[in-house]
Amino acid sequence: MTIITWLSELLLYVSFSLLAGYSILTFVPARFKPEMRIPNKVIILAAVSIPILAFMPILRIVLFFAGDIGFGLTIKNVLFSFEEGKAYFKLVITAIVLIWFLIRRPLINPRHSSILTGLLTIIMALILSSASHLASLIGWQGVTWHFLHFVAAISWAGTLLVTGCFSLKPDHWQNYLKWMTPLGIICLIGISVSGLFMLQPVAPDYVDSWVLSYGQALLLKHIAVIPLILFAFMNGVLYRYKQKRNTAWNPLSWIRMEGVAILVVFLFTGYMGQQSPPHDVSLTVRESGSSSWFQFLVTDKLPEQVKLIIALNGLSVMLGVLAIFTLALLVYKAWKSEGWKWPQGLGLIFIAFAYLSLMTAVTFQ
């Protein structure tokens, strides 16, 4: 069940991203974007998928309690008494309205359609944020930070995914980058600032949380952001210069590469949603146990009170140097345009080296 809910959360992010990307790119005038054809059925499928995928966490709660009072009574209580259930009803109603608009899309002015889709997507994002774990911890502040974080992520990811998947040719590329690069920077700043405010209430002891599965996924997510930022820099700066010099050069595969890098971040984010947040690391370890990866790489013998420190050693430094070298090689291979597979593979290798560098450096105080 955990794997299913994990993958459903990843697909939920992708569905929201497609709707956000469609809204933004349909609103942008034709002279400021590549020629593209976005199939209506893909956008409708994304809208239909949202209430289905969003039901998986509800089902998980139901299955957790069903053994005590029965499935029927449990699902009734969850849907009508739990905040998650109430939010889900609102989400379903909003999604139905959105699907109705998308079905009528050919009859509606494209810009009006993009505005309606964007507005309803934002409302659904707000509904999800109101039922988030952060909202239960710090109220409206949690809703606000989760909402900003989520909207910034799907706006950036969605624009890249829709551009990479549905562009027919890279015309108007310089005009496209004039607004896409600032949008990416704004989204990155929004993700970073909101992420910092989200981190304190959820994982106040960041390094200590690495003993837990949640902390491991959070660390991997933060490491995965580094090659993503690098890909964004290459697309927004280096490849802009390259395309100016050679207008025949096709940058779309590199936009897809940046989109895939965002999906890797989403993958770790989805896994975090299935784990116990580390408000009190020592207590969570006693209740849920430590991460199997931490046990394998560091130790399976944990003290009563968990306190980790980073103590660099020869192995961790060597792995860190290899991680930096991998990033440098990534930039070199990308600039030489030796295919998208090299940079993508090197990005994954960097994540592995950086992660192992930190894991071999941590020890108990």
C-alpha positions in Angstrom: 0.0 0.0 0.0 2.9 2.4 0.8 4.4 2.0 -2.7 0.9 2.6 -4.3 0.3 5.8 -2.2 3.9 7.0 -2.9 3.4 6.6 -6.7 0.0 8.1 -6.5 1.4 11.2 -4.8 4.0 11.5 -7.5 1.4 11.3 -10.2 -0.8 13.8 -8.3 2.1 16.3 -8.5 2.4 15.6 -12.2 -1.3 16.1 -12.8 -1.3 19.4 -11.0 1.8 20.4 -12.9 0.2 19.7 -16.3 -2.8 21.8 -15.4 -0.6 24.7 -14.2 1.7 24.5 -17.2 -1.3 24.4 -19.6 -2.8 27.5 -17.9 0.4 29.5 -18.1 1.4 28.5 -21.6 -2.1 29.0 -23.1 -2.3 32.5 -21.5 1.1 33.5 -23.1 0.8 35.0 -26.6 2.0 32.8 -29.5 5.1 35.0 -30.3 6.5 34.4 -26.8 6.5 30.6 -26.9 7.4 27.7 -29.2 4.7 26.3 -31.5 2.9 23.6 -29.5 -0.1 21.5 -29.6 -1.6 20.5 -26.2 -4.1 17.7 -26.6 -7.3 18.5 -24.7 -7.6 14.8 -23.6 -4.3 15.0 -21.8 -5.5 18.0 -19.7 -8.8 16.4 -19.1 -7.0 13.2 -17.9 -4.9 15.3 -15.6 -8.0 16.9 -14.1 -9.8 13.5 -13.7 -6.7 12.0 -12.1 -6.6 14.5 -9.3 -9.6 13.3 -7.2 -8.7 9.7 -7.9 -5.0 10.1 -6.8 -6.0 12.4 -3.9 -8.2 9.6 -2.5 -5.2 7.3 -1.9 -4.2 9.0 1.4 -7.8 8.9 2.5 -7.9 5.2 1.8 -4.8 4.7 3.7 -6.4 6.3 6.8 -9.5 4.2 6.3 -7.5 1.0 6.1 -5.6 1.9 9.3 -8.7 2.3 11.4 -11.0 -0.2 9.6 -9.9 -3.2 11.7 -11.4 -1.6 14.8 -14.9 -0.5 13.7 -15.3 -1.9 10.2 -14.7 -0.4 6.7 -18.1 1.2 6.2 -18.3 3.1 9.4 -14.6 4.1 9.2 -14.9 5.6 5.7 -18.0 7.5 6.8 -16.2 8.9 9.8 -13.1 9.8 7.8 -15.0 11.6 5.0 -17.3 13.5 7.3 -15.3 14.0 10.5 -11.6 14.2 9.5 -10.2 17.4 8.0 -8.7 15.3 5.2 -12.1 13.9 4.3 -13.8 17.3 4.4 -11.1 18.8 2.2 -11.4 15.8 -0.2 -15.1 16.6 -0.8 -14.2 20.2 -1.7 -11.5 18.9 -4.0 -13.9 16.6 -5.8 -16.5 19.4 -6.4 -13.8 21.7 -7.7 -12.4 19.0 -10.0 -15.8 18.3 -11.4 -16.3 22.0 -12.3 -12.8 22.0 -13.9 -13.5 18.9 -15.9 -16.8 20.4 -17.2 -14.9 23.6 -18.3 -12.2 21.5 -20.0 -14.8 19.4 -21.9 -16.3 22.7 -23.1 -12.8 24.1 -23.9 -13.3 24.2 -27.7 -16.2 26.5 -27.2 -14.4 28.9 -24.9 -11.9 31.6 -25.7 -8.4 30.0 -25.1 -7.2 32.8 -22.8 -10.5 32.6 -20.8 -10.0 28.8 -20.6 -6.4 29.2 -19.3 -7.6 31.7 -16.7 -10.4 29.4 -15.5 -8.2 26.4 -15.4 -5.5 28.3 -13.5 -8.0 29.7 -11.0 -9.6 26.2 -10.3 -6.1 24.6 -10.1 -5.1 27.2 -7.5 -8.3 26.6 -5.5 -7.6 22.8 -5.5 -4.0 23.5 -4.4 -5.3 25.7 -1.6 -7.8 22.9 -0.6 -4.9 20.4 -0.4 -2.8 22.8 1.6 -5.6 23.3 4.1 -5.5 19.5 4.9 -1.7 19.2 4.9 0.3 18.0 7.9 1.8 21.5 8.2 -1.6 23.1 8.5 -2.5 20.8 11.4 0.7 21.9 13.2 0.7 25.7 12.8 -2.7 26.5 11.3 -3.1 29.2 8.7 0.7 29.8 8.5 1.1 26.1 7.6 -1.6 26.5 4.9 0.2 29.6 3.5 3.7 28.1 3.3 2.5 24.8 2.0 0.4 26.6 -0.7 3.2 28.8 -1.8 5.6 25.9 -1.9 3.2 23.7 -3.9 2.1 26.4 -6.4 5.7 27.5 -7.1 6.7 23.9 -7.7 3.9 23.0 -10.0 4.2 26.3 -12.0 7.9 25.7 -12.7 7.5 22.0 -13.3 4.3 22.3 -15.4 5.7 24.9 -17.7 8.8 22.8 -18.4 6.8 19.5 -18.8 4.2 21.0 -21.2 6.9 22.8 -23.2 9.1 19.7 -23.4 6.3 17.3 -24.2 4.1 19.3 -26.6 6.3 21.7 -28.5 6.5 21.1 -32.2 9.6 23.2 -32.9 11.7 25.7 -30.9 10.7 28.8 -32.6 10.5 32.1 -30.7 13.0 30.5 -28.2 14.7 33.7 -27.2 11.3 35.4 -26.5 10.3 32.3 -24.5 13.3 32.5 -22.3 12.7 36.2 -21.6 9.8 35.3 -19.4 10.5 31.7 -18.6 13.9 32.4 -16.9 12.4 35.0 -14.6 9.5 32.7 -13.8 11.9 29.9 -12.9 13.9 32.2 -10.7 10.7 33.5 -8.9 9.5 29.9 -8.4 12.9 28.8 -7.1 12.9 31.7 -4.6 9.4 30.9 -3.6 10.2 27.2 -3.1 13.3 28.0 -1.1 11.8 30.6 1.2 8.6 28.6 1.9 10.7 25.4 2.3 12.8 27.1 5.0 9.7 28.1 6.9 8.2 24.6 6.5 11.3 22.9 7.7 11.4 24.2 11.3 8.0 22.9 12.5 8.2 19.6 10.6 11.9 18.7 11.1 13.4 21.1 13.7 16.5 18.8 14.1 17.4 18.5 10.5 20.6 16.4 10.7 19.2 14.2 13.5 16.2 13.4 11.3 18.5 11.5 8.9 18.1 8.5 11.1 14.5 8.3 9.9 13.1 7.4 6.5 11.5 10.9 6.3 14.8 12.6 7.0 16.6 10.4 4.4 14.0 11.4 1.8 14.3 15.1 2.8 18.1 15.0 2.5 17.9 13.3 -0.9 15.3 15.8 -2.1 17.6 18.7 -1.1 20.6 17.1 -2.8 18.5 16.5 -6.0 17.7 20.2 -6.1 21.3 21.0 -6.8 21.5 19.4 -10.3 18.0 20.8 -11.0 19.3 24.3 -10.3 22.3 23.6 -12.6 20.0 22.4 -15.4 17.9 25.5 -15.0 21.0 27.7 -15.1 22.2 26.0 -18.3 18.8 26.3 -20.0 18.3 29.9 -18.9 21.8 31.3 -19.5 24.3 28.9 -21.3 21.9 27.5 -23.9 20.3 30.9 -24.5 23.8 32.1 -25.7 24.3 28.8 -27.6 20.9 29.1 -29.4 21.6 32.7 -30.3 24.8 31.7 -32.1 23.2 28.7 -33.8 19.4 29.1 -34.3 19.3 25.6 -35.9 20.2 24.0 -32.5 17.3 22.4 -30.8 17.1 23.1 -27.0 13.8 21.1 -26.4 15.6 18.0 -25.2 17.4 20.0 -22.5 14.1 21.5 -21.3 12.8 17.9 -21.0 16.0 17.1 -19.0 15.2 19.9 -16.5 11.6 18.6 -16.4 12.9 15.1 -15.5 15.1 16.5 -12.8 12.0 18.1 -11.2 10.2 14.7 -11.4 13.1 13.2 -9.4 12.5 15.9 -6.7 8.8 15.1 -6.8 9.7 11.4 -6.3 11.5 12.0 -3.0 8.7 14.5 -2.0 6.1 11.8 -2.6 8.0 9.3 -0.4 8.2 11.8 2.4 4.4 12.0 2.4 4.3 8.4 3.4 6.6 8.6 6.4 6.3 9.9 10.0 7.5 13.5 10.3 10.4 13.9 12.8 9.0 16.4 15.3 10.8 14.5 18.0 13.4 12.3 16.4 14.2 10.1 19.5 10.5 9.5 20.1 9.8 8.8 16.4 12.7 6.3 16.4 11.2 4.5 19.4 7.7 4.4 17.8 8.6 3.7 14.1 12.2 2.6 14.1 15.1 4.1 12.1 15.7 4.0 8.4 17.0 0.8 7.0 19.4 2.8 4.8 20.8 4.6 7.9 21.2 1.2 9.6 23.0 -0.2 6.6 25.3 2.8 6.0 25.9 4.1 9.5 24.7 1.8 12.3 21.7 -0.1 13.6 22.6 0.6 17.3 21.0 3.9 18.2 21.3 5.6 21.6 18.2 6.6 23.7 18.6 10.3 22.7 19.6 10.8 19.1 22.1 13.6 18.4 24.0 13.4 15.1 27.0 15.6 14.1 28.9 15.8 10.8 32.5 14.8 11.3 34.4 14.8 8.0 36.8 11.9 7.4 38.9 10.7 4.4 36.1 8.7 2.8 33.5 11.4 3.1 35.9 14.1 1.7 36.8 11.8 -1.2 33.1 11.2 -2.0 32.4 14.9 -1.7 35.2 15.7 -4.2 33.8 13.0 -6.6 30.4 14.7 -6.3 31.9 18.1 -7.2 33.8 16.5 -10.1 30.7 14.9 -11.3 28.9 18.2 -11.4 31.8 19.8 -13.4 31.7 16.9 -15.8 28.0 17.3 -16.2 28.4 20.9 -17.2 31.1 20.0 -19.7 29.1 17.2 -21.3 26.0 19.3 -21.5 27.9 22.2 -23.1 29.5 19.9 -25.7 25.9 18.7 -26.4 26.8 15.0 -26.2 23.2 14.0 -25.8 20.9 14.4 -22.8 21.7 11.0 -21.3 25.1 11.9 -20.1 24.0 15.0 -18.1 21.0 13.1 -16.7 23.1 10.1 -15.7 25.7 12.3 -14.2 23.1 14.2 -12.2 21.9 10.9 -10.6 25.6 9.9 -9.9 26.1 13.3 -8.2 23.1 12.6 -6.0 24.5 9.2 -5.0 28.0 10.6 -4.3 26.8 13.6 -2.3 24.4 11.5 -0.3 27.1 8.9 0.5 29.5 11.7 1.4 27.2 12.9 4.1 26.2 9.5 5.3 29.8 8.5 5.8 30.5 11.7 7.7 27.7 11.5 10.3 28.2 10.1 13.7 26.6 10.2 17.1 27.7 12.9 19.5 
